[in-house]
């Protein structure tokens, strides 16, 4: 389903909560009484009735049984749960499209920035990427661009897992030593064009590692 908004999701959750409250009232129960019957706290039930918390499916199954909804309440929950799932998948797809678009823009900009040379075909500027000083951001960006785990990356560099992890998380007081920086330079220089493009993209993306 396309075009699902957060407002639609919130309204459907509230409607589900209103249905729960309606079935509970029709069964002549207070929130405390129903909560006790289904072995949940009254606050959990109250949050479900206001749409703040959908809780787990077992909650709705038990509530449906106790208030005598004959499956109607559980079916309504399943519909809203499917809507929420589609909403999150839609957002994930949108984020993935944005990442691909950023990568495409970055590669296009590097190609446009490369001076034309009539005697040679134009090359992507990312083929000549260099790093002045390797810090934790550049080390982590290179590993992620290579799609490697810390262990695999450490083996590639001939370093220990602890050393690589320390470089990435500032657990050492200084950047990698000069010999290690030279190895990192060589690893980046030998990387293919796609890896270098990913390296630049990661460096130009706000750091999410904190």
C-alpha positions in Angstrom: 0.0 0.0 0.0 1.5 3.4 -1.1 1.0 6.8 0.5 0.5 5.7 4.1 1.0 8.7 6.5 1.8 8.7 10.1 -1.5 10.5 10.7 -3.4 7.6 9.1 -1.6 5.1 11.3 -2.3 7.2 14.4 -6.0 7.5 13.6 -6.3 3.7 12.9 -4.7 2.9 16.2 -7.0 5.3 18.0 -10.0 3.7 16.2 -8.8 0.2 17.3 -8.6 1.5 20.9 -12.1 2.9 20.7 -13.3 -0.5 19.5 -11.7 -2.1 22.5 -13.3 0.4 24.9 -16.7 -0.1 23.3 -16.5 -3.9 23.6 -15.3 -3.6 27.2 -18.2 -1.2 28.1 -20.7 -3.5 26.4 -19.4 -6.4 28.5 -20.0 -4.2 31.6 -16.4 -4.1 32.7 -14.1 -1.4 34.0 -10.5 -1.1 32.7 -9.3 -2.5 36.0 -11.6 -5.5 35.8 -10.7 -6.4 32.2 -7.0 -5.9 32.8 -7.2 -8.3 35.7 -9.1 -10.9 33.6 -6.5 -10.9 30.9 -3.5 -10.6 33.3 -2.2 -7.2 32.1 -1.9 -3.9 34.0 -4.6 -1.3 33.9 -2.1 1.2 32.4 -1.4 -1.2 29.5 -5.2 -1.5 28.8 -5.6 2.3 29.1 -2.8 2.9 26.6 -4.3 0.4 24.2 -7.7 2.1 24.4 -6.2 5.5 23.6 -4.1 4.2 20.7 -0.8 5.0 22.4 0.2 1.3 22.6 -1.0 -1.6 20.4 0.6 -4.2 22.7 1.1 -7.7 21.4 -1.3 -9.9 19.5 -1.8 -12.1 22.5 -3.2 -9.2 24.4 -5.9 -8.6 21.8 -6.6 -12.3 21.5 -7.3 -12.5 25.2 -9.3 -9.3 25.3 -11.4 -10.4 22.4 -12.2 -13.6 24.2 -13.1 -12.0 27.5 -15.3 -9.3 26.1 -17.1 -11.7 23.8 -16.1 -10.0 20.5 -16.1 -13.3 18.7 -12.9 -12.5 16.7 -14.0 -9.0 15.6 -11.5 -7.2 17.9 -8.7 -9.5 16.9 -9.4 -9.0 13.2 -9.4 -5.3 13.7 -6.0 -5.5 15.4 -4.6 -7.6 12.6 -5.7 -5.0 10.0 -4.0 -2.2 12.0 -0.9 -4.3 12.6 -0.6 -4.9 8.8 -1.0 -1.1 8.2 1.7 -0.3 10.6 4.0 -2.9 9.0 3.4 -1.5 5.6 4.0 2.0 6.9 7.5 1.0 8.3 8.3 -0.8 5.0 7.3 2.3 3.0 9.6 4.5 5.2 12.5 2.0 4.8 12.1 2.0 1.0 12.0 5.8 1.0 15.2 6.0 3.0 16.9 3.4 0.7 15.9 5.5 -2.4 17.3 8.6 -0.8 20.6 6.8 -0.1 20.8 5.6 -3.7 20.0 9.1 -4.9 22.7 10.7 -2.7 25.2 8.2 -4.0 24.3 8.9 -7.6 24.5 12.7 -7.0 27.9 12.3 -5.4 29.3 10.2 -8.2 27.9 12.6 -10.8 29.4 15.6 -9.1 32.8 13.9 -8.9 32.7 13.1 -12.6 31.6 16.7 -13.5 34.4 18.1 -11.3 37.1 16.1 -13.2 38.8 18.4 -15.9 38.2 17.1 -19.4 41.2 15.5 -21.2 40.7 15.1 -24.9 43.5 12.5 -25.2 42.0 10.2 -22.5 38.5 9.1 -21.5 37.1 10.9 -18.5 37.5 9.2 -15.2 35.7 9.4 -12.0 37.6 11.6 -9.5 37.0 9.0 -6.8 39.8 6.9 -8.4 42.3 9.4 -6.9 40.8 9.7 -3.4 43.5 10.4 -0.8 43.3 10.9 3.0 45.5 13.4 4.6 45.3 11.9 8.1 43.4 8.8 9.1 41.1 9.3 12.0 38.3 7.1 13.4 35.8 8.4 10.8 38.0 7.6 7.8 39.0 4.2 9.1 35.4 3.2 9.8 34.2 4.7 6.4 36.8 2.6 4.5 35.8 -0.6 6.3 32.1 0.0 5.7 32.8 0.9 2.1 34.6 -2.4 1.7 31.5 -4.2 3.3 33.8 -5.8 5.8 33.5 -6.8 9.5 36.0 -5.5 11.9 37.6 -9.0 11.9 37.9 -9.3 8.1 39.1 -5.7 7.8 41.8 -6.3 10.5 43.0 -9.4 8.6 43.1 -7.4 5.3 45.3 -4.8 7.0 47.4 -7.3 8.9 46.3 -5.7 12.2 44.5 -7.1 15.3 40.7 -6.8 15.8 41.4 -4.7 18.9 43.6 -2.3 17.1 41.0 -1.7 14.3 38.2 -1.4 16.9 40.3 1.1 18.8 41.0 3.2 15.7 37.3 3.4 15.0 36.1 4.3 18.5 38.9 6.4 19.9 40.0 3.9 22.5 43.6 4.8 21.6 45.0 8.3 22.3 46.4 8.7 18.9 45.4 7.9 15.3 46.9 4.8 13.6 50.7 4.9 13.5 52.4 6.0 10.3 53.0 2.4 9.1 49.3 1.6 9.6 48.3 4.8 7.9 50.4 3.7 4.9 48.6 0.4 4.8 45.3 2.2 4.9 46.4 4.5 2.1 47.4 1.4 0.0 44.1 -0.3 0.7 42.1 2.7 -0.4 44.2 3.2 -3.5 43.7 -0.4 -4.6 39.9 -0.3 -4.0 37.6 -0.3 -7.0 35.6 2.7 -8.1 32.4 1.7 -6.4 34.2 1.2 -3.1 35.7 4.7 -3.4 32.4 6.2 -4.2 30.9 4.5 -1.1 33.8 5.8 1.0 33.1 9.4 -0.1 29.4 9.0 0.5 29.9 7.7 4.0 32.3 10.5 4.9 29.7 13.0 3.5 26.9 11.5 5.5 26.3 12.8 9.0 28.0 10.4 11.5 25.3 8.2 13.1 27.7 6.3 15.4 27.9 9.1 17.9 
